[in-house]
């Protein structure tokens, strides 16, 4: 323990908290997943395609697309509207009732009319 104290002092490391005999459980479990060279290449190409698509959406060259996943129901504020859209229903009334577009900083911006 003295060696550890000397090493932290020499490195200028500030240790917060105190030592504990019982450490908390790790937040994540790491599992090694072996991939072949073609699988890794396919994954990298998929990531590249997705990045290019996102950039084209940012530039206005493509329109954004929905990507529904298993956790949409509890994680997405647009879940109801997305469900209606999937059923080919008209979403305009839903949008007007559920969502409001506003500028929260409007009162703090200088008017361009003045």
N, C-alpha and C positions, 0 to 999 in steps of 0.2 A: 504494500500500500504506500510505503514511503517513496518507492520508485515512481509510482503513478503521480504522487503529489509533486515530486521534483520535476517530472516531465511536463506536467501541466503548467507549473510555474515558469519553467524555462521557455515554453512555447507561448506564454502569455494567454493561456486559455482560462476563462472564468468558468468554474463549475457551479452550476446552480442546483439547489436542492441538496439532499443528503443521501448517503449510501443506504441502500435497503437490501435486506437479505432476500426478500421476495420481490421479484420483478413483475411488472404488469404483463399481461398476455400480449403477444404481438398483434398488431392491428391487421396485418395481412399475412397470408400464407403463400409462400412462393413454391410453385411447382414447375419443374423443368418440363417443357414440351419440346420434343425433338421434331424438327422440320427438315425435310430433304431440301437440297439445293433448288429444285424446281418449285417447291412449295414456297420457299422464301422469296424467290424471284417473282412468283405470281402475286404474293402479298405486297411486295414493294411496288409492282406495277399498278396494283389496285389503289394503293395509297397515292401514287403519283396521279392517277386518273381522277381520284376524288379531289386532290388539291387543285388540279387544273380546272375541274368543273366549278369548284368554289370560287376560284379567281374569275372565271368567266361570268358567274352570277354577280360577283361584286362589280364587274365592269359593265353590267347590264346587257351582255351578249346572250345570256341564257336566263330563263326564268327559274326561280327556286322550285324544287320539287319536295313533296312530302316524303318522309321516311319513317313510317309507323313502326314502333317497336313494342315489346311486351310491357314496358313500363310507361307507355303513353297515358294510360288512365289516371295514374296518380302523380305523374311528373310534369304534365303539359297543361298549360292554361288554355290551350286551343283545342283540347280533346273533343269537346262538344261540337265545335264548328267543323272539325276534321271528320267526325262521324257523319254529320249531315252531308258534307261534301262527298264522302265515300258512297253515300246513298243517292247521289245525284240530286239532292234536294237544294232548294234555293237558300243560300246562307245570308242574304242581305239583311233580312229582318233580324236574324240571330245576331249578326254583327252589330246592328244598330242598338239592340237591347243589351248586349253583353259587354261591348267594348266602347271606349270613349277615347278619341285622339285629342290630346291636349299638350300644350307646352308648359311644363311646370315652372319654367323660368320666365314666362312671358311678362310677369310683373316686374322683373328685374332687368329686362333688356331695354336699351334706349330705343325710343321710337324712331323709325326712319322717316316719319312724316314731319318731324320737327325741324 
